[in-house]
């Protein structure tokens, strides 16, 4: 199991377990359907590990209005 999922840091960052689960599921679906990872170091990582790292690095978030994944705007 991925150790980050045992910690409540990600749960709190996203806004709850349900939102975290929804974000992970939607992003996994995007990766499986051909989306490119938003992190540099993907060597040897599973799609789940990639999604967790994207969340940790604030590369993706959940849009509270639509429930869809979104990439935060870059400055």
Secondary structure as the mmCIF struct_conf table of DSSP 4:
data_model
#
loop_
_struct_conf.conf_type_id
_struct_conf.id
_struct_conf.beg_label_comp_id
_struct_conf.beg_label_asym_id
_struct_conf.beg_label_seq_id
_struct_conf.end_label_comp_id
_struct_conf.end_label_asym_id
_struct_conf.end_label_seq_id
HELX_RH_3T_P HELX_RH_3T_P1 UNK A 3 UNK A 5
TURN_TY1_P TURN_TY1_P1 UNK A 6 UNK A 6
BEND BEND1 UNK A 7 UNK A 8
HELX_RH_AL_P HELX_RH_AL_P1 UNK A 9 UNK A 14
TURN_TY1_P TURN_TY1_P2 UNK A 15 UNK A 15
BEND BEND2 UNK A 16 UNK A 16
HELX_RH_AL_P HELX_RH_AL_P2 UNK A 17 UNK A 32
TURN_TY1_P TURN_TY1_P3 UNK A 33 UNK A 34
HELX_LH_PP_P HELX_LH_PP_P1 UNK A 35 UNK A 37
BEND BEND3 UNK A 38 UNK A 40
TURN_TY1_P TURN_TY1_P4 UNK A 43 UNK A 44
HELX_RH_AL_P HELX_RH_AL_P3 UNK A 47 UNK A 56
TURN_TY1_P TURN_TY1_P5 UNK A 57 UNK A 58
BEND BEND4 UNK A 59 UNK A 59
STRN STRN1 UNK A 61 UNK A 62
TURN_TY1_P TURN_TY1_P6 UNK A 64 UNK A 66
STRN STRN2 UNK A 69 UNK A 70
HELX_LH_PP_P HELX_LH_PP_P2 UNK A 71 UNK A 74
#
